[in-house]
């Protein structure tokens, strides 16, 4: 395996309905910026504006090709409701079969 995939993760407001989260993720998949999006509710604790906050959020994890990572992160940032959205990414090994699917081969 010479190539890797990119995993890009963000969070969305917990008060969003599942349909809203699904529509947001669907639009990114539909634009062929990512091959897959997985979502689940998580409990988050974080510091914001010098106060400790906590509450539910939607964690969204996208799988995309390395060459589409920047485009995906830009798209997330441009359409995200948070002032400072979490956008983290890492490269991951995968099977050749999954890599080919992510890359649309």
N, C-alpha and C positions, 0 to 999 in steps of 0.2 A: 504494500500500500504506500504509494508515493504522495498521495494527496489527502487532505483532511477536509472536514466540514467545519462550519462555524455554528456555534450555538450562541444566540443572542437572547438575553433575558431582560424583561422589564416588569413593572407592576402597574396596575390600573386601580382606580378607586373601588373600594369594597362595596360602595353603595350603588355601583353600576349593576344593572340587571344582567343576568347571564346572556341574554339576547344581545345587549349592547356590546358586551365584550366579544361575543362571537362575531358580530357584524364588523367590529373594528379589526379583529384578526383576519376575518374573511377577506376584507378589502386588501390586505397586504398579500395574502396568498393569491388572490385573484389577479393582482398586478405582477405576479411571478417574481416577487422580490424574495420570497421564502417558499420553501416546499411544504413546511409543516408548522403548525402552531399548537401547542398544548397549554391548557389553562387549568388553574385550580385556585381555590380560595386559601389564603394563608393568613395567619395572625402576625402583624408586624408591630415591632416596638422600635422607635427611632427618635432622634433628637431633631426638632425642627424649630427654628427661630428661638433657640435657647430654652425650649421646653421639651420634656419627654412626652411623646405622643404614642398612642397604640390604637390598633383597630384592624379590621379586616381589609385585605387588599387582594386583588386578582394577580397571581403570578403568571406571566405569559412567557413561554420559552419557544423561540423560533429556531428552526434548523434551516440553514441556507448554505450556499457555496461561499468559499472564501472571497471570490471576486465580487459578490453582492453584499458583503458585510457592511461596508460604508454606506451604500445606498439604503439598506435596511435601517441602520442606525439613524440616518438623516430622516427617513420617513417616520420612524417612531418619534423622534424629537419634534418634527414639524406638526404632528397630529396629536401629541400627548397633552392631556389636560393638566398635568402637574407643572409647576414653575421650574422645578429641578428634577426631571424624571430619572429614575434608575435605568440606566442602560449599560449593561455589562455584557461582555462576550468573551468567548474562549474558543480555541480550536480543539477539535476532538477527532480521534481516530474512529473509523467505522469500517464496516465490511465494504468490499468493492461494490457489491450489489446495492447497498444503501447509498453509498457515495454517488453512484451513477444515477439513482433515482433523485437525490437531492439536486444534482446538477442538470437534471432534465434530459439525460441521455437515453 
